[in-house]
Amino acid sequence: MRKVIGIGETVLDIIFKGGKPIEAVPGGSSFNAVISLGRAGVNASFISEAGNDRIGEYVIQFLRDNGVNADNVSIFPESKSPLSLAFLDENNNADYIFYKDHPHDQLEFATPEINPGDIVLFGSFFALNPVVRPQVAGFLEYAKEHGAILYYDINFRASHQNEIMKITPNLIENLEMADFVRGSHEDFGILYKKPEADKVYNAEISFYCKKFICTQGAEPVEVRAENGFAKSYPSKKMKPVSTIGAGDNFNAGFVFGLIKDGITREDIDRGLSEAQWDSLLVSAQEFSTECCKDIYNYVSKEFGEEKKKELKK
């Protein structure tokens, strides 16, 4: 089976509702996606660092318990696991406070074997962070050279908006390497002061990457691609329990769809058909909706078991 390799941060998400903590779960953007993919039977692995503490041990064991290879999650002496406080509002959307000592970030790993058609999932500030940029960029270049498909989730938080000028060269480099770029209207409002999908695609993205996905919460997902492809995909109306992992699981579902539908490097280079886009968006929205049904950051194990059956067909 084709492999999915996620690279990103690990955090402990402490979730608050009504001013009180109600749950604490391992998290991180790419982390959440690979957990869901592992539960769905995909051959997934994760590259990261974890704190030299009980939380770090918990995070690594959690990956393994969910079928994800954690051999490339490094632990450094004196390191502490980062925390994220997520405050759910009356609509169960989250505001975040992050506690992380970025200057002490480190990343060391043995480059995993990559074959044509494998998928690399990367994003958030981790993919822009100047401290680990040499290792991240080197890995992405290696993956690209070996025929991997690169999926980039911009996922840029307001807490980093004062660093936009500093990270812009890294952002552009990521856009150039990516085969698919996804971001939310909130990301683009922070980065470019324009949340509208067409404006962002035409002015900021299409020169670097042709395949663009803009999610907008409960509003339709906008897709833009080469040859003038433009389509809106309505979101399923529901009352979410939590939206914390919604975008991460959208990514997981999209990547799952690439594998289930047998979409190859050649298909991507040629340009996807409308039917291929439609199928990928069904999968992405299905995973995202499933995640929002519970307080956790990933799809349920029961949902994952159903998806395993689809992969075997």
BELSULRA-V929663 format. One record per residue. RES is the residue in one small letter. PHI is phi in degrees with one decimal (NA if undefined). OMEGA is omega in whole degrees, 0 to 359 (* if undefined). NEAR is the number of other ideal C-beta (glycine too) atoms within 12 Angstrom. Layout:
BEGIN
RES_PHI_OMEGA_NEAR / RES_PHI_OMEGA_NEAR
END
This chain:
BEGIN
m_NA_174_20 / r_-60.2_182_29 / k_-100.8_169_33 / v_-116.5_179_45 / i_-118.6_175_42 / g_-95.3_174_50 / i_-132.9_184_50 / g_174.3_183_45 / e_-86.8_167_46 / t_-115.0_177_51 / v_-140.7_167_42 / l_-104.8_178_35 / d_-87.4_173_42 / i_-101.0_190_30 / i_-102.6_181_35 / f_-112.1_173_25 / k_-138.6_182_23 / g_62.8_178_12 / g_81.3_181_11 / k_-121.6_176_12 / p_-68.9_182_19 / i_-118.7_180_23 / e_-165.8_173_23 / a_-136.2_185_25 / v_-136.8_174_33 / p_-62.0_183_44 / g_-152.6_189_47 / g_124.7_188_48 / s_-58.5_180_49 / s_-67.9_179_48 / f_-57.0_181_51 / n_-58.4_181_51 / a_-65.4_183_52 / v_-71.3_175_54 / i_-61.6_179_47 / s_-63.8_179_49 / l_-66.1_176_51 / g_-60.4_178_36 / r_-65.5_182_37 / a_-89.4_174_44 / g_88.5_179_29 / v_-82.6_176_41 / n_-73.7_188_28 / a_-120.4_173_43 / s_-138.8_187_37 / f_-137.6_176_45 / i_-111.4_183_45 / s_-169.9_168_50 / e_-124.5_176_42 / a_-135.5_182_38 / g_-69.2_177_34 / n_-85.4_185_21 / d_-156.8_183_21 / r_-63.6_179_17 / i_-66.2_178_30 / g_-58.8_178_30 / e_-61.6_180_21 / y_-63.1_182_24 / v_-61.5_182_42 / i_-65.5_178_31 / q_-65.7_179_18 / f_-63.0_176_34 / l_-56.9_184_37 / r_-64.8_179_22 / d_-63.6_181_17 / n_-105.9_172_36 / g_79.3_181_27 / v_-106.8_177_43 / n_-69.5_183_28 / a_-113.0_184_35 / d_-64.3_181_19 / n_-104.3_170_31 / v_-99.2_185_41 / s_-91.4_173_28 / i_-122.1_181_27 / f_-110.5_176_21 / p_-56.8_177_13 / e_71.1_182_12 / s_-85.4_178_25 / k_-119.5_181_24 / s_-69.8_177_35 / p_-72.7_180_36 / l_-120.7_172_29 / s_-127.9_173_37 / l_-98.9_181_29 / a_-114.1_183_34 / f_-105.1_181_24 / l_-82.0_178_29 / d_-89.6_185_18 / e_-66.4_177_11 / n_-97.4_181_17 / n_64.1_166_30 / n_-88.3_190_24 / a_-112.4_163_34 / d_-106.9_189_21 / y_-121.5_164_32 / i_-126.7_183_19 / f_-108.6_175_27 / y_-121.2_183_19 / k_-152.7_181_31 / d_-98.3_187_19 / h_-58.1_180_24 / p_-59.6_180_10 / h_-97.1_176_20 / d_-60.9_175_31 / q_-141.4_178_25 / l_-153.2_175_33 / e_-136.7_179_20 / f_-159.9_172_26 / a_-84.3_183_16 / t_-61.8_181_25 / p_-71.4_176_27 / e_-63.8_179_19 / i_-128.0_179_29 / n_-115.7_178_20 / p_-53.7_180_20 / g_94.2_172_26 / d_-63.4_186_33 / i_-121.7_176_46 / v_-109.5_181_49 / l_-112.1_181_55 / f_-144.0_180_54 / g_163.7_182_44 / s_61.0_183_45 / f_-64.9_178_44 / f_-54.9_182_46 / a_-76.7_180_44 / l_-114.9_188_40 / n_-55.1_183_35 / p_-58.0_184_25 / v_-66.6_180_24 / v_-108.1_184_32 / r_-57.8_181_27 / p_-56.8_181_18 / q_-69.7_181_29 / v_-64.7_181_40 / a_-63.2_179_28 / g_-61.1_179_21 / f_-67.2_180_35 / l_-63.0_178_39 / e_-63.8_178_22 / y_-60.6_181_26 / a_-61.8_180_38 / k_-62.0_180_27 / e_-61.6_182_16 / h_-95.3_172_23 / g_86.9_179_24 / a_-73.2_173_37 / i_-96.7_185_40 / l_-106.9_179_44 / y_-111.9_186_53 / y_-113.5_174_48 / d_-101.9_186_46 / i_-60.1_170_47 / n_44.3_185_43 / f_-100.1_185_37 / r_-87.4_179_33 / a_-60.9_181_20 / s_-64.2_180_21 / h_-110.2_187_30 / q_-66.1_178_19 / n_-75.5_180_11 / e_-107.6_186_22 / i_-58.0_181_24 / m_-60.2_184_14 / k_-68.6_186_18 / i_-97.0_184_29 / t_-56.0_177_19 / p_-59.9_178_16 / n_-68.4_178_32 / l_-60.4_181_40 / i_-63.5_178_23 / e_-61.9_177_27 / n_-63.1_179_42 / l_-60.9_180_36 / e_-66.0_182_22 / m_-81.0_188_31 / a_-75.0_170_36 / d_-90.9_175_42 / f_-131.4_175_43 / v_-120.9_173_45 / r_-120.0_171_52 / g_-153.7_177_45 / s_-98.1_177_39 / h_-60.5_177_31 / e_-68.6_176_30 / d_-54.7_186_40 / f_-74.5_173_33 / g_-65.2_179_23 / i_-72.8_186_27 / l_-73.9_190_34 / y_-118.1_183_27 / k_61.4_175_16 / k_-148.0_182_22 / p_-87.5_186_25 / e_-74.3_187_20 / a_-58.5_183_37 / d_-64.2_180_22 / k_-63.5_181_21 / v_-65.9_182_36 / y_-62.7_185_34 / n_-70.4_186_18 / a_-91.3_193_19 / e_-123.4_191_30 / i_-114.3_194_37 / s_-60.4_179_24 / f_-64.5_184_15 / y_-99.4_184_24 / c_-141.2_186_32 / k_-85.6_185_28 / k_-102.3_192_38 / f_-131.9_179_39 / i_-127.3_178_48 / c_-118.9_176_42 / t_-93.2_187_40 / q_-138.0_180_29 / g_62.8_181_26 / a_-80.8_180_24 / e_-83.0_183_20 / p_-59.2_173_22 / v_-81.3_180_38 / e_-104.9_178_33 / v_-118.9_176_35 / r_-131.3_181_34 / a_-155.0_183_32 / e_-61.3_180_21 / n_61.1_176_15 / g_74.4_180_15 / f_-65.3_178_24 / a_-149.6_181_24 / k_-151.3_176_25 / s_-104.9_180_21 / y_-120.6_182_30 / p_-58.5_177_16 / s_-88.8_178_26 / k_-68.5_180_23 / k_-77.7_180_13 / m_-158.9_174_20 / k_-99.3_185_15 / p_-72.4_170_29 / v_-79.5_176_27 / s_-159.6_177_36 / t_-103.8_188_36 / i_-57.5_182_41 / g_-99.8_187_46 / a_-59.9_181_46 / g_-67.6_180_44 / d_-62.0_181_47 / n_-80.9_167_51 / f_-56.8_179_48 / n_-60.0_180_51 / a_-60.1_180_51 / g_-65.3_178_47 / f_-64.2_179_48 / v_-64.4_175_49 / f_-56.8_179_48 / g_-62.7_178_38 / l_-58.1_181_42 / i_-75.2_182_36 / k_-60.0_183_31 / d_-85.9_178_29 / g_65.4_181_18 / i_-76.7_188_33 / t_-103.9_173_23 / r_-55.4_181_24 / e_-66.4_177_15 / d_-59.1_183_22 / i_-67.2_180_31 / d_-64.8_181_16 / r_-76.4_184_16 / g_108.9_184_19 / l_-74.5_175_34 / s_-78.0_177_19 / e_-61.3_180_18 / a_-63.8_178_16 / q_-66.1_177_28 / w_-59.0_182_36 / d_-58.0_181_21 / s_-65.8_179_27 / l_-63.2_181_40 / l_-72.4_174_37 / v_-60.1_181_27 / s_-64.3_181_37 / a_-61.0_182_43 / q_-71.7_178_36 / e_-65.5_178_32 / f_-62.7_181_45 / s_-62.3_179_45 / t_-63.5_180_32 / e_-60.1_181_36 / c_-61.5_184_42 / c_-72.5_181_39 / k_-79.8_184_26 / d_-142.1_184_27 / i_-79.3_185_29 / y_-83.5_187_34 / n_-93.3_190_46 / y_-142.4_175_47 / v_-70.8_180_43 / s_-71.4_178_27 / k_-64.8_179_22 / e_-64.6_176_15 / f_-60.9_179_31 / g_-58.9_179_32 / e_-62.8_177_17 / e_-65.8_180_21 / k_-68.9_176_33 / k_-56.5_180_25 / k_-64.0_180_14 / e_-65.6_180_24 / l_-66.3_184_25 / k_-84.9_182_13 / k_-70.4_*_11
END
